[in-house]
Amino acid sequence: MIRVNLAEAKAKLSAYVNRAAEGQTVVICRRNVPVAELRPVTQPTTDRRPVGIDRGLEIPDSFFEPLPSDLVDAREATVGDESGS
């Protein structure tokens, strides 16, 4: 971390921006009191993200089958109670 006063930061701004781009943090002070911080911006990841949380997760075919009618009826009865009718 580098500490510089405002006047020096104004005079050598491009040099401090270059140092920040290299990974350093520059603290800018006014009368030796820190008031701002110049730091590198994190670059977005260019790698493709894997789809899903668990790469080994397998979804059984039964997941895509319709629900049994008794479960559907029970859910519809519960939704009807929540609507206030």
N, C-alpha and C positions, 0 to 999 in steps of 0.2 A: 504494500500500500504506500502510495506517495502522497504527501501533504504539500500543497502549494497555496500561496496567497492569491487572491483574485487578480491582482495586477500581473503577476507572473503567468497565471493561467491564460489571461487575455493575450499576453505577448507571445506565448508559446503554445497556443491552443492546438495547432495541428500536430505538434510533437506529442502532446499529452493524449490526443485522440489516437495516435498511432500506438502509444504504450497501452492504452485501454484495449485497443483491438488485439494486442498481443496477449491480453489476459490480465493485465495489472489493473488495480483500482486506484483512481486519483481522487483524493479528497480535496475539494476547493474550500479555502477558508477566507473569511473576512475578519481582519484583525485577529488572526490566529484562532478563530472560532469556526469549526466546520459548519458549512451552510449547504454544500452540494457534493454530489458524488458522481464521478464519471467512471463508468465501468463497462465491460464488454456486454454486448447484447448476445443472448444465447441464440444460436442459429437453429432453425427448425430441422428436425430429423428428416433426412432424405430416404432412409430405409423404409421399405414397405412394412407396415404393421401386420402381424398375423391376425387372422380373423378368429374371433372368439377368445375366450379366456383360457380354456384348457385345450391344448392341441390334441390330446389323446381322447377327448370326449367323443363318444359315439352315441348317437340318438337312435333308439330302437324304432323299428317301423310302426310299432303300436302307438307311438307318440302322435302319429298323423291320422290315426283312426278316430272316428266320431266317438264322443263320450256316450256312455250308457244313458238311456232315456231317464232312469231314475235320478241320476246326477243332474241332468239338464232340468228336469222338473223341479228338483229341490232348489237349484240355483234361481230359477224363474220365480219360485215362490218367495225366496229371500229378497230378490230385487223388488218384487211387488210390495213387500212389507216396508222396504226402505223409502219408497217413493211417497209414502204417506197417504195412499189411497185405501 
